Amino acid sequence: MRTQEPWRTPIPVRSAGDEQYLGCTGAPADSHVTLWLTISRDRPIERCPECGSVYKMEYVGPTEDAHHHGHDHHHGYEEPKTFADFVKPEYRYQ
């Protein structure tokens, strides 16, 4: 069971996309209200601020296209900022 020390070993979360939302209910289970966290390929590890559980994204989606075939054109879209973009790096799980 993972309830002894959830911060020592990250809980794996499989994702086929670039970003995944997950709900933490605490350790032990149901010890706090559901807190929604976001993990991504750019930032695959996240810690629950309430109970300290650590989650790690395991990307299982398609591999990158090595040939690119002209699909690398960016259309000026920039990812919107979220609260997580303003968290100081020293507060993140290391």
N, C-alpha and C positions, 0 to 999 in steps of 0.2 A: 504494500500500500504506500502511496506517495505522501501521506499526511504527516510524516515525522519531520522532515526538513525539506520543504518544497523549494527552498532557495538554493540548495546545493546542486541539484540536478535539474536542468530545465525540462519542462514538460513539452514533448514534441507535438507540434501542430502541423499537420500536412496541408499543403495548399497548392493548387494548380494555377493560381493567379499570382500577380505581382503583389497583391495586398490581401490580408485576411483579417477579419474581425473575430474576436473571441470574447466570451463572457466568463469572468472568473467569479465563482461563488464562495471562494475562501478555502482555507485549509485549516482544519478539517472541513469537508464539504458542507455547504450551506451555513457557514459561520458569519457571512456578511451578505449584503444585498449584491446582486449581480453588477459588476463593474465591467464595462466594455472597453477592451483594449484593441489596439491596431498593431499588427506586425507586417513587415513588408520585406521584399528581397533586399532593399537598401538598408533596412534596420530590422534584422530577423529576430532579435531578442528583446523582450519587454518584461518588466516586473510589475506586479500588481501593487499599487501604493497602499492598499489596505492590509493585506496578509503577507506580502512578500513573495508570493509564488512567482516563479520565473517561467516564461514560455519561450520556445524557440521554434521558428518557422522552418519546416522541412519542405523545400520546393520540390514538387513532383510534376510540374507542368512541362510543356515542350521545351526542348533545349534550344539555345540560341541558333539562329541560322548563320552558319559560318560564311556563306557566300553573299549574304545580304541582298543580292538581286535588286538593288535600288530601293529597298524598303527602309532605308535609314534616313529618309527625308523627314525632317521635323517641320510641322506646320505651324510653328509659332505658339503651340499650346504649352502653357506652363502649369505644372501641378499647383493647385491652390495650397496656401499655407494652412497648417493646422496648429493647434496648441502644442503638439509634440515638437514642432520645429523651433519653439522658443524655450524649450527645457534646456537648462545648462548641461553640457556634456558630463560634468562631474556628478550630476544627479542620476545619470543613466546607469543601468546595470552593466557592470564590467565583466 
